[in-house]
């Protein structure tokens, strides 16, 4: 699963990756969590002949997809992830898979490695910051659904598609976000001519060695921690409350669990 991620690139860098004319200014976000607003990108309306304007549009969505048919959101689970296997057949995701496929820009994501039964006292295990090995941004595969609230207002909601983890991640968790390569952006976003079956080949794990996993402290566990310190190296020992954080210049090999 992907329950936390980060977007620390500048608006200009993000717009360049996604092929957008521009983006409104936004701060670096180091610890994005479900129910928070998330930047996603959809295909825009068809361009007029001769237009050189981008045909993609940014949108802010609530991270946690709510299908249009839901009557009472209080009794509906928080769908921040969607398993790509069979998503087109599932009632919660099939409409979005056909009509509102999206891109989710990210600098990386967080995952927790469990030791035994969620560690001592049921606490989360060792967290990892998982980022592209060569730096830069990635675009996760996303889905968007517009939900009409009982009062008449509308809310855009979304989820991140996941897939079986590759060898880089499998020792930490068995799932990972689907990464869409830049050359496949148009095909993934094109819901006018590309059926879900036409883009099914894009729902696959990232190539080996694409990501690197860095152990970090348990600061990331708390949504209130939103600064860059959540990405500093740190290893949680047998006592989850005791965290060793790496000092500048320390030997990194002493801090890794690999």
Short mmCIF file of the C-alpha atoms (twelve columns), coordinates in Angstrom:
data_MODEL
# 
_entry.id   MODEL 
# 
loop_
_atom_site.group_PDB 
_atom_site.id 
_atom_site.type_symbol 
_atom_site.label_atom_id 
_atom_site.label_alt_id 
_atom_site.label_comp_id 
_atom_site.label_asym_id 
_atom_site.label_seq_id 
_atom_site.Cartn_x 
_atom_site.Cartn_y 
_atom_site.Cartn_z 
_atom_site.pdbx_PDB_model_num 
ATOM 1   C CA . UNK A 1   0.000   0.000   0.000   1 
ATOM 2   C CA . UNK A 2   0.980   3.642   -0.193  1 
ATOM 3   C CA . UNK A 3   -0.270  5.544   2.829   1 
ATOM 4   C CA . UNK A 4   2.180   8.460   2.887   1 
ATOM 5   C CA . UNK A 5   4.194   10.229  0.215   1 
ATOM 6   C CA . UNK A 6   6.009   13.496  -0.397  1 
ATOM 7   C CA . UNK A 7   6.128   16.207  -3.046  1 
ATOM 8   C CA . UNK A 8   9.128   18.429  -2.370  1 
ATOM 9   C CA . UNK A 9   9.863   19.696  -5.891  1 
ATOM 10  C CA . UNK A 10  9.114   23.283  -6.870  1 
ATOM 11  C CA . UNK A 11  5.934   24.170  -8.777  1 
ATOM 12  C CA . UNK A 12  8.039   24.838  -11.892 1 
ATOM 13  C CA . UNK A 13  9.733   21.433  -11.674 1 
ATOM 14  C CA . UNK A 14  6.386   19.730  -11.141 1 
ATOM 15  C CA . UNK A 15  4.755   21.562  -14.040 1 
ATOM 16  C CA . UNK A 16  7.671   20.635  -16.319 1 
ATOM 17  C CA . UNK A 17  7.306   16.929  -15.523 1 
ATOM 18  C CA . UNK A 18  3.550   16.932  -16.050 1 
ATOM 19  C CA . UNK A 19  3.497   19.102  -19.170 1 
ATOM 20  C CA . UNK A 20  1.506   21.919  -17.570 1 
ATOM 21  C CA . UNK A 21  1.722   25.584  -18.503 1 
ATOM 22  C CA . UNK A 22  2.111   26.556  -14.862 1 
ATOM 23  C CA . UNK A 23  1.060   25.719  -11.337 1 
ATOM 24  C CA . UNK A 24  0.090   27.972  -8.490  1 
ATOM 25  C CA . UNK A 25  2.796   28.276  -5.869  1 
ATOM 26  C CA . UNK A 26  2.781   25.592  -3.175  1 
ATOM 27  C CA . UNK A 27  5.191   24.646  -0.367  1 
ATOM 28  C CA . UNK A 28  7.256   21.484  -0.174  1 
ATOM 29  C CA . UNK A 29  5.209   18.718  1.456   1 
ATOM 30  C CA . UNK A 30  7.208   16.023  3.241   1 
ATOM 31  C CA . UNK A 31  4.455   13.944  4.852   1 
ATOM 32  C CA . UNK A 32  1.252   13.820  2.776   1 
ATOM 33  C CA . UNK A 33  -1.425  11.659  4.388   1 
ATOM 34  C CA . UNK A 34  -4.883  10.361  3.433   1 
ATOM 35  C CA . UNK A 35  -7.794  12.858  3.626   1 
ATOM 36  C CA . UNK A 36  -5.388  15.724  2.852   1 
ATOM 37  C CA . UNK A 37  -5.539  17.665  -0.444  1 
ATOM 38  C CA . UNK A 38  -3.386  16.110  -3.163  1 
ATOM 39  C CA . UNK A 39  -2.327  17.482  -6.543  1 
ATOM 40  C CA . UNK A 40  -3.395  15.299  -9.457  1 
ATOM 41  C CA . UNK A 41  -3.476  15.844  -13.215 1 
ATOM 42  C CA . UNK A 42  -6.255  14.911  -15.642 1 
ATOM 43  C CA . UNK A 43  -6.552  15.146  -19.401 1 
ATOM 44  C CA . UNK A 44  -8.066  18.496  -20.316 1 
ATOM 45  C CA . UNK A 45  -10.742 19.222  -22.912 1 
ATOM 46  C CA . UNK A 46  -9.745  18.766  -26.576 1 
ATOM 47  C CA . UNK A 47  -7.560  21.602  -27.889 1 
ATOM 48  C CA . UNK A 48  -8.685  23.869  -30.687 1 
ATOM 49  C CA . UNK A 49  -6.880  23.285  -34.003 1 
ATOM 50  C CA . UNK A 50  -3.536  25.074  -33.991 1 
ATOM 51  C CA . UNK A 51  -3.512  25.580  -30.210 1 
ATOM 52  C CA . UNK A 52  -0.214  25.058  -28.424 1 
ATOM 53  C CA . UNK A 53  -1.731  25.135  -24.945 1 
ATOM 54  C CA . UNK A 54  -1.221  22.076  -22.740 1 
ATOM 55  C CA . UNK A 55  -4.065  19.565  -22.870 1 
ATOM 56  C CA . UNK A 56  -3.692  18.563  -19.219 1 
ATOM 57  C CA . UNK A 57  -5.259  20.194  -16.204 1 
ATOM 58  C CA . UNK A 58  -4.178  20.173  -12.547 1 
ATOM 59  C CA . UNK A 59  -6.740  19.479  -9.871  1 
ATOM 60  C CA . UNK A 60  -6.696  19.345  -6.078  1 
ATOM 61  C CA . UNK A 61  -8.469  16.301  -4.690  1 
ATOM 62  C CA . UNK A 62  -9.142  14.810  -1.290  1 
ATOM 63  C CA . UNK A 63  -6.893  11.768  -0.944  1 
ATOM 64  C CA . UNK A 64  -9.477  9.099   -0.317  1 
ATOM 65  C CA . UNK A 65  -11.778 8.190   -3.191  1 
ATOM 66  C CA . UNK A 66  -15.542 8.288   -2.654  1 
ATOM 67  C CA . UNK A 67  -17.586 6.705   -5.474  1 
ATOM 68  C CA . UNK A 68  -20.556 8.712   -6.738  1 
ATOM 69  C CA . UNK A 69  -23.026 6.074   -5.549  1 
ATOM 70  C CA . UNK A 70  -22.079 6.257   -1.855  1 
ATOM 71  C CA . UNK A 71  -24.994 7.419   0.312   1 
ATOM 72  C CA . UNK A 72  -23.332 7.786   3.723   1 
ATOM 73  C CA . UNK A 73  -19.599 8.531   3.775   1 
ATOM 74  C CA . UNK A 74  -19.462 7.803   7.507   1 
ATOM 75  C CA . UNK A 75  -20.082 4.134   6.769   1 
ATOM 76  C CA . UNK A 76  -17.738 3.944   3.782   1 
ATOM 77  C CA . UNK A 77  -14.045 2.930   4.132   1 
ATOM 78  C CA . UNK A 78  -11.209 5.314   3.286   1 
ATOM 79  C CA . UNK A 79  -10.057 4.276   -0.208  1 
ATOM 80  C CA . UNK A 80  -6.711  6.006   -0.552  1 
ATOM 81  C CA . UNK A 81  -5.271  3.060   -2.528  1 
ATOM 82  C CA . UNK A 82  -6.772  0.955   -5.309  1 
ATOM 83  C CA . UNK A 83  -5.374  -2.457  -6.215  1 
ATOM 84  C CA . UNK A 84  -4.704  -2.275  -9.948  1 
ATOM 85  C CA . UNK A 85  -5.474  -5.963  -10.377 1 
ATOM 86  C CA . UNK A 86  -9.166  -6.053  -11.175 1 
ATOM 87  C CA . UNK A 87  -9.815  -2.358  -10.449 1 
ATOM 88  C CA . UNK A 88  -11.883 -2.020  -13.618 1 
ATOM 89  C CA . UNK A 89  -14.326 -4.653  -12.321 1 
ATOM 90  C CA . UNK A 90  -14.671 -3.256  -8.802  1 
ATOM 91  C CA . UNK A 91  -17.711 -1.081  -8.168  1 
ATOM 92  C CA . UNK A 92  -15.669 1.542   -6.293  1 
ATOM 93  C CA . UNK A 93  -13.147 2.111   -9.096  1 
ATOM 94  C CA . UNK A 94  -14.563 1.010   -12.441 1 
ATOM 95  C CA . UNK A 95  -16.073 4.396   -13.370 1 
ATOM 96  C CA . UNK A 96  -12.825 6.243   -12.583 1 
ATOM 97  C CA . UNK A 97  -10.761 3.631   -14.456 1 
ATOM 98  C CA . UNK A 98  -12.797 4.329   -17.572 1 
ATOM 99  C CA . UNK A 99  -13.327 8.061   -17.319 1 
ATOM 100 C CA . UNK A 100 -10.972 9.785   -14.853 1 
ATOM 101 C CA . UNK A 101 -7.463  8.325   -14.861 1 
ATOM 102 C CA . UNK A 102 -4.928  10.710  -13.367 1 
ATOM 103 C CA . UNK A 103 -1.258  11.318  -12.609 1 
ATOM 104 C CA . UNK A 104 -0.043  11.967  -9.056  1 
ATOM 105 C CA . UNK A 105 3.324   13.790  -8.884  1 
ATOM 106 C CA . UNK A 106 5.579   12.625  -6.061  1 
ATOM 107 C CA . UNK A 107 9.170   12.844  -4.885  1 
ATOM 108 C CA . UNK A 108 8.822   9.416   -3.279  1 
ATOM 109 C CA . UNK A 109 6.729   7.535   -0.753  1 
ATOM 110 C CA . UNK A 110 6.983   5.942   2.691   1 
ATOM 111 C CA . UNK A 111 6.489   2.337   3.663   1 
ATOM 112 C CA . UNK A 112 6.810   0.406   6.908   1 
ATOM 113 C CA . UNK A 113 8.596   -2.902  7.325   1 
ATOM 114 C CA . UNK A 114 6.838   -5.037  9.884   1 
ATOM 115 C CA . UNK A 115 8.745   -7.323  12.230  1 
ATOM 116 C CA . UNK A 116 6.452   -10.030 13.561  1 
ATOM 117 C CA . UNK A 117 2.997   -8.845  14.583  1 
ATOM 118 C CA . UNK A 118 3.394   -5.101  14.006  1 
ATOM 119 C CA . UNK A 119 6.235   -4.940  16.475  1 
ATOM 120 C CA . UNK A 120 6.043   -4.577  20.239  1 
ATOM 121 C CA . UNK A 121 2.753   -3.242  21.497  1 
ATOM 122 C CA . UNK A 122 1.210   -3.230  18.019  1 
ATOM 123 C CA . UNK A 123 3.330   -0.263  16.928  1 
ATOM 124 C CA . UNK A 124 4.345   0.333   13.349  1 
ATOM 125 C CA . UNK A 125 7.638   -1.161  12.261  1 
ATOM 126 C CA . UNK A 126 10.684  0.400   10.635  1 
ATOM 127 C CA . UNK A 127 9.669   3.220   8.249   1 
ATOM 128 C CA . UNK A 128 11.482  3.769   4.955   1 
ATOM 129 C CA . UNK A 129 11.660  6.765   2.645   1 
ATOM 130 C CA . UNK A 130 11.507  5.276   -0.859  1 
ATOM 131 C CA . UNK A 131 12.623  7.588   -3.645  1 
ATOM 132 C CA . UNK A 132 13.885  7.376   -7.240  1 
ATOM 133 C CA . UNK A 133 17.506  6.261   -7.083  1 
ATOM 134 C CA . UNK A 134 18.586  8.994   -9.497  1 
ATOM 135 C CA . UNK A 135 16.465  11.706  -7.919  1 
ATOM 136 C CA . UNK A 136 13.740  13.791  -9.478  1 
ATOM 137 C CA . UNK A 137 10.008  13.319  -9.610  1 
ATOM 138 C CA . UNK A 138 7.771   10.413  -10.516 1 
ATOM 139 C CA . UNK A 139 4.100   10.228  -11.446 1 
ATOM 140 C CA . UNK A 140 1.955   7.609   -9.755  1 
ATOM 141 C CA . UNK A 141 -1.147  6.260   -11.471 1 
ATOM 142 C CA . UNK A 142 -4.207  7.794   -9.873  1 
ATOM 143 C CA . UNK A 143 -7.982  7.759   -10.120 1 
ATOM 144 C CA . UNK A 144 -10.371 10.671  -9.576  1 
ATOM 145 C CA . UNK A 145 -14.054 10.596  -8.676  1 
ATOM 146 C CA . UNK A 146 -16.300 13.606  -8.088  1 
ATOM 147 C CA . UNK A 147 -18.620 13.070  -5.152  1 
ATOM 148 C CA . UNK A 148 -21.832 15.070  -4.728  1 
ATOM 149 C CA . UNK A 149 -22.367 15.773  -1.047  1 
ATOM 150 C CA . UNK A 150 -25.889 15.702  0.433   1 
ATOM 151 C CA . UNK A 151 -25.892 19.511  0.674   1 
ATOM 152 C CA . UNK A 152 -25.408 19.820  -3.074  1 
ATOM 153 C CA . UNK A 153 -21.710 20.744  -3.149  1 
ATOM 154 C CA . UNK A 154 -19.219 18.613  -5.055  1 
ATOM 155 C CA . UNK A 155 -15.864 17.284  -3.864  1 
ATOM 156 C CA . UNK A 156 -13.127 15.813  -6.035  1 
ATOM 157 C CA . UNK A 157 -11.609 12.714  -4.445  1 
ATOM 158 C CA . UNK A 158 -8.835  10.381  -5.536  1 
ATOM 159 C CA . UNK A 159 -6.826  7.221   -4.957  1 
ATOM 160 C CA . UNK A 160 -3.372  5.905   -5.907  1 
ATOM 161 C CA . UNK A 161 -3.201  2.625   -7.832  1 
ATOM 162 C CA . UNK A 162 -0.894  -0.040  -6.422  1 
ATOM 163 C CA . UNK A 163 0.702   -3.194  -7.774  1 
ATOM 164 C CA . UNK A 164 2.780   -6.112  -6.528  1 
ATOM 165 C CA . UNK A 165 6.103   -4.771  -5.233  1 
ATOM 166 C CA . UNK A 166 9.305   -5.293  -7.202  1 
ATOM 167 C CA . UNK A 167 12.471  -6.785  -5.714  1 
ATOM 168 C CA . UNK A 168 13.621  -3.406  -4.387  1 
ATOM 169 C CA . UNK A 169 10.546  -3.049  -2.176  1 
ATOM 170 C CA . UNK A 170 9.268   -6.593  -1.546  1 
ATOM 171 C CA . UNK A 171 11.419  -7.089  1.571   1 
ATOM 172 C CA . UNK A 172 9.676   -4.043  3.074   1 
ATOM 173 C CA . UNK A 173 6.116   -4.423  1.807   1 
ATOM 174 C CA . UNK A 174 4.306   -6.525  -0.780  1 
ATOM 175 C CA . UNK A 175 2.685   -3.555  -2.574  1 
ATOM 176 C CA . UNK A 176 3.969   -0.380  -4.223  1 
ATOM 177 C CA . UNK A 177 2.435   2.517   -6.189  1 
ATOM 178 C CA . UNK A 178 2.152   2.147   -9.960  1 
ATOM 179 C CA . UNK A 179 4.649   4.492   -11.657 1 
ATOM 180 C CA . UNK A 180 3.685   5.840   -15.088 1 
ATOM 181 C CA . UNK A 181 6.669   6.654   -17.325 1 
ATOM 182 C CA . UNK A 182 6.700   10.080  -18.967 1 
ATOM 183 C CA . UNK A 183 6.373   8.595   -22.446 1 
ATOM 184 C CA . UNK A 184 3.142   6.917   -21.331 1 
ATOM 185 C CA . UNK A 185 1.456   9.977   -19.780 1 
ATOM 186 C CA . UNK A 186 -0.730  10.701  -22.817 1 
ATOM 187 C CA . UNK A 187 -1.911  7.131   -23.180 1 
ATOM 188 C CA . UNK A 188 -2.724  6.745   -19.491 1 
ATOM 189 C CA . UNK A 189 -4.660  10.025  -19.325 1 
ATOM 190 C CA . UNK A 190 -6.534  9.504   -22.604 1 
ATOM 191 C CA . UNK A 191 -9.931  8.267   -21.445 1 
ATOM 192 C CA . UNK A 192 -11.605 9.256   -24.700 1 
ATOM 193 C CA . UNK A 193 -9.925  6.714   -26.965 1 
ATOM 194 C CA . UNK A 194 -8.072  4.402   -24.554 1 
ATOM 195 C CA . UNK A 195 -10.186 1.838   -22.717 1 
ATOM 196 C CA . UNK A 196 -8.852  0.352   -19.457 1 
ATOM 197 C CA . UNK A 197 -7.819  -2.779  -21.358 1 
ATOM 198 C CA . UNK A 198 -5.682  -0.594  -23.657 1 
ATOM 199 C CA . UNK A 199 -3.606  0.725   -20.740 1 
ATOM 200 C CA . UNK A 200 -3.523  -2.445  -18.633 1 
ATOM 201 C CA . UNK A 201 0.111   -3.016  -19.632 1 
ATOM 202 C CA . UNK A 202 1.091   0.164   -17.751 1 
ATOM 203 C CA . UNK A 203 -0.086  -1.280  -14.423 1 
ATOM 204 C CA . UNK A 204 3.169   -2.990  -13.520 1 
ATOM 205 C CA . UNK A 205 5.936   -2.689  -10.924 1 
ATOM 206 C CA . UNK A 206 8.733   -0.182  -11.471 1 
ATOM 207 C CA . UNK A 207 11.879  -1.460  -13.147 1 
ATOM 208 C CA . UNK A 208 14.502  -3.038  -10.840 1 
ATOM 209 C CA . UNK A 209 16.845  -0.495  -9.238  1 
ATOM 210 C CA . UNK A 210 14.448  2.367   -9.980  1 
ATOM 211 C CA . UNK A 211 13.876  3.113   -6.281  1 
ATOM 212 C CA . UNK A 212 16.121  3.190   -3.260  1 
ATOM 213 C CA . UNK A 213 14.813  2.617   0.267   1 
ATOM 214 C CA . UNK A 214 16.269  4.686   3.119   1 
ATOM 215 C CA . UNK A 215 15.439  3.801   6.741   1 
ATOM 216 C CA . UNK A 216 14.131  6.817   8.646   1 
ATOM 217 C CA . UNK A 217 13.003  7.550   12.189  1 
ATOM 218 C CA . UNK A 218 9.447   7.220   13.408  1 
ATOM 219 C CA . UNK A 219 8.838   10.965  13.050  1 
ATOM 220 C CA . UNK A 220 6.977   10.191  9.843   1 
ATOM 221 C CA . UNK A 221 4.420   8.177   11.814  1 
ATOM 222 C CA . UNK A 222 2.792   11.385  13.062  1 
ATOM 223 C CA . UNK A 223 0.901   13.442  10.497  1 
ATOM 224 C CA . UNK A 224 1.727   16.592  12.463  1 
ATOM 225 C CA . UNK A 225 5.428   16.177  11.546  1 
ATOM 226 C CA . UNK A 226 5.659   17.913  8.177   1 
ATOM 227 C CA . UNK A 227 9.265   19.099  7.911   1 
ATOM 228 C CA . UNK A 228 12.295  17.668  6.087   1 
ATOM 229 C CA . UNK A 229 13.490  15.976  9.273   1 
ATOM 230 C CA . UNK A 230 11.056  13.108  8.589   1 
ATOM 231 C CA . UNK A 231 13.376  12.031  5.762   1 
ATOM 232 C CA . UNK A 232 16.555  11.953  7.840   1 
ATOM 233 C CA . UNK A 233 18.132  8.530   8.229   1 
ATOM 234 C CA . UNK A 234 17.266  6.711   11.412  1 
ATOM 235 C CA . UNK A 235 16.837  3.127   12.555  1 
ATOM 236 C CA . UNK A 236 14.277  1.975   15.087  1 
ATOM 237 C CA . UNK A 237 15.763  -0.593  17.443  1 
ATOM 238 C CA . UNK A 238 14.073  -3.416  19.368  1 
ATOM 239 C CA . UNK A 239 12.344  -0.786  21.504  1 
ATOM 240 C CA . UNK A 240 10.251  1.244   19.008  1 
ATOM 241 C CA . UNK A 241 10.523  4.288   21.249  1 
ATOM 242 C CA . UNK A 242 14.308  4.348   20.861  1 
ATOM 243 C CA . UNK A 243 15.419  5.774   17.546  1 
ATOM 244 C CA . UNK A 244 18.994  6.189   16.380  1 
ATOM 245 C CA . UNK A 245 19.366  9.106   13.999  1 
ATOM 246 C CA . UNK A 246 22.436  9.370   11.845  1 
ATOM 247 C CA . UNK A 247 24.813  12.229  12.511  1 
ATOM 248 C CA . UNK A 248 26.286  14.171  9.553   1 
ATOM 249 C CA . UNK A 249 29.308  12.340  8.195   1 
ATOM 250 C CA . UNK A 250 28.452  9.072   9.928   1 
ATOM 251 C CA . UNK A 251 29.038  5.804   8.166   1 
ATOM 252 C CA . UNK A 252 25.761  5.077   6.380   1 
ATOM 253 C CA . UNK A 253 26.428  1.340   6.414   1 
ATOM 254 C CA . UNK A 254 26.003  1.372   10.183  1 
ATOM 255 C CA . UNK A 255 22.464  2.721   9.848   1 
ATOM 256 C CA . UNK A 256 20.965  0.513   7.166   1 
ATOM 257 C CA . UNK A 257 18.979  -2.639  7.728   1 
ATOM 258 C CA . UNK A 258 19.895  -4.171  4.371   1 
# 
